[in-house]
Amino acid sequence: MRTLSRDGGLVEGLLASGLATALGSRLGWPEVWRAAVLELRRHPEPDVRETAYGTVLGSG
C-alpha cells in the first residue's frame, strides 16, 4: 500500500486510495487505514488528493 501511494503516479495513487477506502471502511477505520488516506491527501497528483479528500473517515 505505501509503495503504491509513494510512487507518485496517478494510477498507483488512485489504486492506493481505492484500497485504503475499501479496507478502511470494511475494518472500521483502524489507524493504519486512516493514516493511509491522510497521506494520500498530500499526494502529488490532484486527482488522487481529491479522491482521498472525498473519503469520509468513520469514527475510530
N, C-alpha and C positions, 0 to 999 in steps of 0.2 A: 504494500500500500504506500509506504513512504517513498519507495523508489519511483512509483508512478507519479506521485504528487510533486516530487522534487525534480523530475525530468524537465519540467518547464514547457512541455509540448501541450498543445490543445487537446488532442485525442487522449493522451495519457492522463491529463488533468480531469477531463470530463469522465473518464472511466473511474478514476480515483474518487471523484465526487459521487458518482452513482453507487460505487461500492460502500463508501462511508455512510451515505444516506440510507441505503437498504439495510446494511448490517446494524448500523446505529439504531435505527427505529425498531428493528426486529428484536434487538437485545436490550432495549430500554435505555439507550444512550449512556453506556459506560464511558468513563473518562477518555479512554483511548480513541473512541469514535468521535466524541465531541471535539477533542484536540485535533483530530484529522480534518474535520470540517473547518475549524477555526484557522488551521494552517492553509487550507485551500482558499480561504477568503483573502489571503495575501499572495496568491498565485500570480505569476507574470501575465497570464492570458486573461483578458477582460471577461470572456465568456465563462471561464472556469470560476472566476471570482463571483460573477453574477449568479451562477448556479449554486455555489456554496452559500451565498447570502440569501438565496431563496429557500434554503433548507431550514426548517423550523426545528430547533433542538428541543426535545422533550425535557421535562424536569429530570434532574439526575443528581 
